[in-house]
Amino acid sequence: MSQYQPPIADIAFALEHVVGYPDIAQLPGYEHADLDTAVELLEQCGEFMAQVVAPLNRQGDLQGSTLQADGTVVTPDGFKEAYQQYVDAGWGSVPLPEEYGGGGFPRTIGLAIQEIFTSANMAFSLCPLLTQGAIDALLHYGDEDLKNRYLPKMVSGEWTGTMNLTEPQAGSDVGALTTRAVKNDDGSYAITGQKIFITYGDHDMAEQIVHLVLARTPGAPEGTRGISCFIVPKYLVNDDESLGERNTVETVSLEHKMGIHASPTCVLSYENATGYLIGEENKGMRIMFVMMNAARLGVGAQGLALAERAYQQSLEYAQQRQQGRAIGATSPSSAIIEFPDVRRMLLTQRASIAALRYLMLLDASYVDKSSNDPDPAVRVRADEIVGILTPICKSFGTDMGNELSSLALQIHGGMGFIEETGVAQHVRDIRIAAIYEGTNGIQAADLVGRKLGIRGGASILEFLATMREVETDLAAAGADFDGIREELERQFTALETATQWMLRTGQGDPNAALAGSTPYLRMWGLCTSAWMLARAAVAAAKTDNAELANNQLVLARFYAQQILPQCASLLGAATAGAEDLFALDAQQLSGNASKSSKVSS
C-alpha cells in the first residue's frame, strides 16, 4: 500500500485561482485567514494527517472497533492516542467560531482539511465530522446555557458529538420515528427509544459523547411536524461543568459492515435518559436539516478524498507493474502505465478528482459568503447557490468516489481484488457515502422537488447562465480552448433543455420529474465539473507557470472530449417520464407472471 501524499499544491491552486479564496479571506471575520496563512496551515495539517492518521488506516480496517462485555466500545490500536494528538493540535477547531475556542477560519479551509483528513483515514475522520454537525445545530438553535455548557469542549474536540436520527422503522422517512420524550418537573426530558446506525455512538477516544437525538413529545403532531431535537449526553454535566453520573443510554450492539470497520456504528438504547430540548418542541426537522446540510457537503468530499487516495495508489502501481510490451517499446516488458487504456483510466481519475475538488471548494466558498458577506442580497443569492450545489456535490461526488475507486482497483488487476494490496478497502469504505446523510436518490429528489422551483425556476436558470459565461472566457483564451468551448456549449444546451422540461413537467406530473431526477442530477454533475475544469484551465493560462497551464488544459480538454458527452446521452432518460417505471407490477418484475402464462397455455 502506498503512502498518502496530501495534494497541497493542487488545493492551493484551487483556492487561489479557481474558487476565489482571496475574496473570501477579505470578508468580515476572516481577515486573519489570508491565502498564505491558510496554505501554510494546510501544509502543517497535511504533515500531521500523513504521519499520524494515515498509518492507522489499514490496521483500523483489519482490527475494527469492538464492543466489550461491559457495554463499552474500544477503537483499534492507536486510535485513542492519535485522536488526543488531533485534539492537542487543534485541527478540528480550525473552521469553528473563535467565541467558543475555534480558529474562526472559513468553511472553505475547513473542507480542505476534511479532504486531507478523510483521504488519510475515512473511518477515523467520521468522528470529528459528526461532532461538527452537532456543533452546527447547537450554534443555530441552542440557547446560551446549552452553548456555554457544551460547545467549548466540543469545539476543542475533548467531547465528541453524534446525530441520532435513524430507527429500525424510520430510515429516510424520519417522520416515522417513535422515540419518546416526556418532560420532567425540572424542565429536562426523559428520552426512551432505540436508534440505529449511530456513527461513533460510543468509543474510548473522548471522555464525553454529546448525542443529538430526535424524539417525539406526547401529543405531538404526526410525521415530521411532531419531531423535536434533544441533547442527551453520555454523562450528565454538573453545574461546575465537571462530568457527573452516567446517563441511561447503552450500546446494544455494533453493526458488522462492508467497510469503515474502525468506525463503531452503534445501536443505542435510551431508557428514560435525561435530555435537554434544543430550540422549541416540534422544530426538530429544522435542526436536523442544519446538521444534514453541513454533513452532506462533507460526505460529498468523502467521495473526492477516497478517490484521491485510491488514485495515488493506482498511479504508483501502474508505474511499477510490468506486464506485456507496449507498442514501440524496446524492452521485453513495459510498465502498464504505457498502455492506452490504463492511461485512460488514470486520466479519468485525475481529471475527475480535480473537478470534484474545485466543485466542493466552490460550494464551501458560497457557504462562507452566505454567512459572512456584508451585503444581504449577496448572502441570499449565495444561500440559493449552496442549495443547488449541495445535492450535486453530495450525490455526484459520492457516485464518482465509487466509480473512481473502482477504476483504481481495475488498474491493479487481480491484485486489486486481493485485500493485502489495500485498494479494495477504499472501494469498501466509500460505498456507504452514497447511502448515508440522505441517499443519492433523495439528493436528486431534493434538486428537482425543492431547489428547481425556487423563484419559479429563476434561481437555477440564473446559475446556468453564470456557468455559460465561461464560453466567452474560453473564446478569448485562444484556439487551444476551442474544443472545450464547443463541447461545453452543446452540453449546456442539453442541460438547459432538461431543466426547462423539469420546470414545465414538475408541477403537473411530479412523478415524471422524480423519475428523471437521478440522470438529471448526473447531467448537472458532469456540466459543473467540466465548467470548473474550464475555469481552471483559463486561470492557469494566465499564470507564469507553463507546466501548470498545460496540465490544466489537458485535464479540461480530456474531460470535455471523453467524459462530458455523457451529459447529452442522459437527456432522454431525464425526460422519459414515469410511465414505464410503473408499467410492471411486482409479480411481473419478478418474471413469475410470464412463467405462469406459459404454463397455462
C-alpha positions, 0 to 999 in steps of 0.5 A: 500500500502506498503512502498518502501524499496530501495534494497541497499544491493542487488545493492551493491552486484551487483556492487561489485561482479557481474558487476565489479564496482571496475574496473570501479571506477579505470578508468580515471575520476572516481577515486573519485567514489570508491565502498564505496563512491558510496554505501554510496551515494546510501544509502543517495539517497535511504533515500531521494527517500523513504521519499520524492518521494515515498509518492507522488506516489499514490496521483500523480496517483489519482490527475494527472497533469492538464492543466489550462485555461491559457495554463499552466500545474500544477503537483499534490500536492507536486510535485513542492516542492519535485522536488526543494528538488531533485534539492537542493540535487543534485541527478540528477547531480550525473552521469553528467560531473563535467565541467558543475556542475555534480558529474562526477560519472559513468553511472553505479551509475547513473542507480542505482539511476534511479532504486531507483528513478523510483521504488519510483515514475515512473511518477515523475522520467520521468522528470529528465530522459528526461532532461538527454537525452537532456543533452546527445545530447547537450554534443555530438553535441552542440557547446560551446555557446549552452553548456555554455548557457544551460547545467549548469542549466540543469545539476543542474536540475533548467531547465528541458529538453524534446525530441520532436520527435513524430507527429500525422503522424510520430510515429516510422517512424520519417522520416515522420515528417513535422515540419518546420524550416526556418532560420532567418537573425540572424542565429536562426530558426523559428520552426512551427509544432505540436508534440505529446506525449511530456513527461513533455512538460510543468509543474510548477516544473522548471522555464525553459523547454529546448525542443529538437525538430526535424524539417525539413529545406526547401529543405531538403532531404526526410525521415530521411536524411532531419531531423535536431535537434533544441533547442527551449526553453520555454523562450528565454535566454538573453545574461546575461543568465537571462530568457527573453520573452516567446517563441511561443510554447503552450500546446494544450492539455494533453493526458488522459492515462492508467497510469503515470497520474502525468506525463503531456504528452503534445501536443505542438504547435510551431508557428514560435518559435525561435530555435537554430540548434544543430550540422549541418542541416540534422544530426538530426537522429544522435542526436536523436539516442544519446538521444534514446540510453541513454533513452532506457537503462533507460526505460529498468530499468523502467521495473526492478524498477516497478517490484521491487516495485510491488514485495515488495508489493506482498511479504508483502501481501502474508505474511499477507493474510490468506486464506485456510490451507496449507498442514501440517499446524496446524492452521485453516488458513495459510498465502498464502505465504505457498502455492506452487504456490504463492511461485512460483510466488514470486520466479519468481519475485525475481529471475527475478528482480535480473537478470534484475538488474545485466543485466542493471548494466552490460550494464551501466558498458560497457557504462562507459568503452566505454567512459572512458577506456584508451585503444581504442580497449577496448572502441570499443569492449565495444561500440559493447557490449552496442549495443547488450545489449541495445535492450535486456535490453530495450525490455526484461526488459520492457516485464518482468516489465509487466509480473512481475507486473502482477504476483504481482497483481495475488498474491493479488487476487481480491484485486489486481484488486481493485485500493485502494490496489495500485498494479494495478497502477504499472501494469498501469504505466509500460505498456507504457515502452514497447511502448515508446523510440522505441517499443519492436518490433523495439528493436528486429528489431534493434538486428537482422537488425543492431547489428547481422551483425556487423563484419559479425556476429563476434561481437555477436558470440564473446559475446556468447562465453564470456557468455559460459565461465561461464560453466567452472566457474560453473564446478569448483564451485562444484556439487551444480552448476551442474544443472545450468551448464547443463541447461545453456549449452543446452540453449546456444546451442539453442541460438547459433543455432538461431543466426547462422540461423539469420546470414545465413537467414538475408541477403537473406530473411530479412523478415524471420529474422524480423519475428523471431526477437521478440522470438529471442530477448526473447531467448537472454533475458532469456540466459543473465539473467540466465548467470548473475544469474550464475555469481552471484551465483559463486561470492557469493560462494566465499564470507564469507557470507553463507546466501548470497551464498545460496540465490544466488544459489537458485535464479540461480538454480530456474531460470535455472530449471523453467524459462530458458527452455523457451529459447529452446521452442522459437527456432522454432518460431525464425526460422519459417520464414515469410511465414505464417505471410503473408499467410492471407490477411486482409479480411481473418484475419478478418474471413469475407472471410470464412463467405462469402464462406459459404454463397455462397455455 
